[in-house]
Amino acid sequence: MAKPEGQQTITEEIVHIHLFEGPYYPDSLEIGTPSKGGVVKVFENLYDATTFETRVRAAMALRSLAQGLANPPEV
């Protein structure tokens, strides 16, 4: 299609920049089910196995604490 006389085509370049603030954890592990005690999702870098294990253990301890608070024993 021909352009009317005196009109120009304008093009522009759009650049998207993604900035991550804080630590970046590329991998995740999900443990449990929503209906049976809840789900725990842990984010970490799988290549750092020691740190990942520490984070999983801490998450499971917090999950246990939350379950105890949500379902206190009857006295």
Secondary structure as GFF3:
##gff-version 3
##sequence-region A 1 75
A	DSSP	beta_strand	27	33	.	.	.	ID=ss1
A	DSSP	beta_strand	38	44	.	.	.	ID=ss2
A	DSSP	alpha_helix	49	70	.	.	.	ID=ss3
###
